[in-house]
Amino acid sequence: MGFISTIKSSPRLKQLALWALMPKNQARPRLWVKLFLNPLKHKKGKGSLIRRRTRMDLMPFNDFSIGRDSTIEDFTTVNNGVGAVSIGDRTRIGLGCVLIGPVSVGNDIMFAQHIVVSGLNHGYQDIHVPISLQPVETKPIIIEDEVWIGANAVITAGVTIGRHSVIAGGSVVTKSVPPYSVVGGNPAKVLRRYNPDTKTWEKAI
């Protein structure tokens, strides 16, 4: 049994390891993790930029990567504590967004401001246990290439947004979006689709 497997199989060792990585009841890593462990584990592409006032709550036990010539703007929070976060090439994450893994963001994507993308849900079924202490459930979010997401949109766990789609500002996306679609509303619905025969964007029936 390997070192990591040994820690995972022992609740006491696992608790000790988590304490060493992050302060109790906190989501962000300790300074030594940020300075020494994360640079060995995580990948940052050439020409990419993570602004100074971005909150990177990254742990070494899950992946984080950002591709070439991409930007994460100020006041954004990225958290890979329960799942990997991957950002592709030439993608811009706008001001004040929240990305909680597992999340895969493709290439040439535009996030506007204050968008929430979370692959995490909290359990709540046991009424005798506080929700904060119940097990979490994760479902990956996949955002394919060339997507544009408007300000204040929310993308929920398990959703895939198809290539070259547009998410209107303020939308709450609870179901997967077909490629080449425009969606909007709460819950979001398809408003337009690209017709390859007529080469036009047509209203959804």
N, C-alpha and C positions, 0 to 999 in steps of 0.2 A: 504494500500500500504506500502510495506516494505521500509527500509532505502535505500537500493541499488536501488530498483525500482524508488524511488523518485528522486534519483540523475540521473538515466538514462533518466527519462522522462523530465528533465529540462536541456536544452542546457547550461544555465549559470552555474548551479550546476555541470554539467558534466565537463565543461571547468575548473572550480575551482578545482574539484577533480583531474583531470589530471595534473594540475599545481602543486598540492601538492605532487603527486606521482613522477613526473619527470620534469626536467627543460624544458622550452619552446624550441621547435625544436630539442629536444634530444630524443634518443631512450632508453637511460639507466636510471635506477631508481635513485631517490635521496638516499643518504646514509642511512637515517632513515628507508626507505622502505627495503633496503637491509639487515639492521641489525635487524629490529624488526618485520616487516610484513611478509617478504618472508619465514623466518624459520617456521612460524606458518602455512603457506599455502602449501609450497612445500615439496616434499618427497625425501629423500636420503637414499638408501639402505645400509645395513651393508657391509663394505669393499669396497665401491665405493670411487673414488678419482676424484676430480675436481682440476686440476693443478692451481697454484697460478696466472699464467699469462693468464688464460682463461677469456674472457669477457662474463659475465652472465647478459645479459639485460633482466631481469626477472621482471614481474609485478605480483602483488598479485591477479589481477582480472582474470588471466588465469592460468591453472595448469602447473606445471613442476614436473617431477619425473625422478629419475635415480635409477635403480635396484641394486641388490647386485653384488659386485665385478666388477663393470664397471668403465671405466676411460674416462675422457674427457681431452685430451692433451692440452699443452700450445698453445696460440694464436688462439684458437677456439672461435667463437662467437655463443652464443645460445640466441635466441630472441623469447619470447612467447607473444609479444605485441598484435598480431592479432589472435593467436591461440595457443592451448596447445602444449607442447613438452614433449614427453614421450620416455624414453630410458630404455630398458629392462635389464636383468641380463647378466653378463659376456660379455659385449659389450665394444669395444674400439673405441672411436672417435679420429682419428689421428690429427696430428699437423695442425693448420691453417684451420680447416673446418668451415663452416657456416651452422647453422640450424635455419631456420625461420619457426615457426609454421603456421598452424597446421601440426605437424609431429609426427608419431608414429614409433619408431625404436624398433625392437624386441630383442630377446635374441641371444647371441652367434654371434654377428655381428662384422665384421671388416671394419672400415673406414680407408682408407689410408690417404694421406695428401691432403689438399686444395680442399676438396669436398664441393660443394654447394648444399644444400637441402632446397628448399624454397617453402612453400605452399602459397606464396603471389604473387599476380600480381597487378600492378597499372593500373587504368583506364587511357585511353588516348583519348577517342572518341570525347570529346568536345574540339574543337580547340581554343576556346576562354578562356579556363581555363588551367593554367599550370598543367602538368601531376602530379606534386607533391601535388596539391590540389584536385585532383579528387579522388572519392571513390576507395577504394581497394577491390579486390576480392580474396577470399581464397578458395582453394580446398585441402582437406587433402592428405598428402603423407603417404603411409603405406609401411614400409619396414619389411617384414616378417623374421622369424628366419633364422639364419645361412647364411646370405647374406655376400658377400665380394665385396666391392666397391673400384675400383682402383683409383689412384691419379688423381686429377684434373677433376673428373667426375662432371656432373651437373644433378640433378634430379629435374624435373619441377613439378609444382603444379598439383595435381590430379592423380599422378602416384602411382600404387601399384607395388612393386617388390616382386615377389613370392619367396617362401621358397627355400633356398639352391641355389640361383642364383649368378652369377658372373657378375659384371659390369666392362668392361675393362677400363683401364685408359684413360682419355680424352673423354669419351663418354658423349653425351648429350641425356638423356633419356626423351623423350616426350610422350611415350606411355607405358602402363602397361606391365610388364615383366612376362611371365608364370613361375611357379615354375620349378626348376631344369633346368635352361637355362643359357647360356653364351651369353651376348649381347655386342656389341661394335659399335662405329662409331658415326657420327653426321649427321642426327639423328640416334640413336642407333637401330640396328636390331639384331634379334636372329641369332647367329652364330652356336651354338650347343645346343642340348637338350639331356637330359638323357633318354635312352630307357630302361624301366624296364624289358622288355622281354629279351633283349640281355645283359642288365646290363653294357652298355657302353654309353659313351657320343658321339653322332653322329652329323655330320654336318647337319645343317638345309637345307631343300630342297628349 
